[in-house]
């Protein structure tokens, strides 16, 4: 198999991107079925926030400078915390059952771990270049 130099192909191999994309897909699919008008605000904010996680990872990955990359990875982590906040609210307001809430929490925890690794590795590269 020939190695790809296409950034999109390489991005899709990153665990942080893969897992954040899966989280986004799963949340979107679940909340498509929720039609309660009272839930509209949470639903729209939650989907916006979860889509922002993989988008920020992608944008950071495409940046040339390590400090730019790190900044976007931190934004992805912040969006992920926002997702957890909206999920807690959805659960508390009975728009999300306990089993599904736990599933989304486990997926989110994996993304937190992966983004942390991405940040650490990029910081290591930044420090290596500084030497």
N, C-alpha and C positions, 0 to 999 in steps of 0.2 A: 504494500500500500504506500502510495506516495504521500510524503508529509505536506500538509497544507500550510501555507503562509497567510491564509485568510484569517483575519482577527475574529470574524464571526464564528468560524469553525472552532477556533481555539477557545473562545469564550464559552461555547456550549459544552466544553469538556470540564469547565471549572465546577467543582462540587457546590460552591456557594451559589453560583448562577443556576445550576441544575435544580438544586433543592428549593431555591426561592421561586423558581418558575413553577415547580410542582405545587408549592404552597399556594401560589397565586391561582393556578388552575383549579385546585381543589376547593378553595374558598369561593371562587367565582361560580363553579358548578353547583355547590351547595346552596348559595344564596340566590341563584336564579329561581329556585323553587319557592322562596319566601316572597309572598306577594302582599303581605300586610302593609297597608299605607303608613301605619305608625312606625314601621321599621325602615322606611325609605332613607332617612338621613343616615342612620348607622350603616345601612347596606352600601350606600354610595361612598361614604367616607372610608369604610373598610376596604372596599374594592380599589379605591384610589390609592390608599396607603399600601396595600399588598402589591399592587402593580408597580409601585414606586421602588420597592426593594430590588427586584431584578433589574429594573431600569437604571437605578443608580450604580449597581454592580457593573452593568454593561457600559455605562458612561465612564466610570472610573477605569475600567479595563482598557478602554480606548484612549485614555489620556497618555501623553508621553512622559510627563514628569511624575516622579514617585509621590511628591507631596499632593499633587492634584488627584492622583489615584486614591491615596489615603483619605482625602477629604470626601470623595464620593462614597467610599466604603463606609465611612462613619455616617454619612447621610442614609445609606442603606440600613445601617444598624438602628438609626433613629426612627426610620419608617417602620422597621420591624417592631420596635417598642410600641409605636402607634397602633400597629395591627393587634398586638396583644391587648392594648387598652380597649380597642373597639370590640374585640372578641369577648373580653370580660363583661363589657356593657351588654352585648347581645345575649350572652349567657344569663346574666342577671335579670334581664328583661324578658326571659323565656322565648327568645327567638332562636336559640341554639341549645340543643340537648347536651347533656353532660358527656356522653360518649364522643360526640362530634367535637365538642370543645376540647376534650383531652387529645383527640387525634390532631387537631390543629395546633395545640400547644406543643405536642411532641415534634411535629414538623417544624414549628417555629424554633424550638430549641436546637434542632439540627442546623438550621440556617444561622442562628446566633453563633454556634460553634464554628461553622464554615467561614462566616464573615470575619470572626476573630482571627482565624488562621490566615485568611487573606490579608488582613491588616498587619499582622505580625510578620508575615513573609515579605510584604512590601516595605515595611519599616526596615527589615534586615537588608533588603536590597538598597534602600536609601542610605543606610549607614555604611554599607560596603562601598558604595560609590563615593561617599565622603572621605573614605580612607585614602 
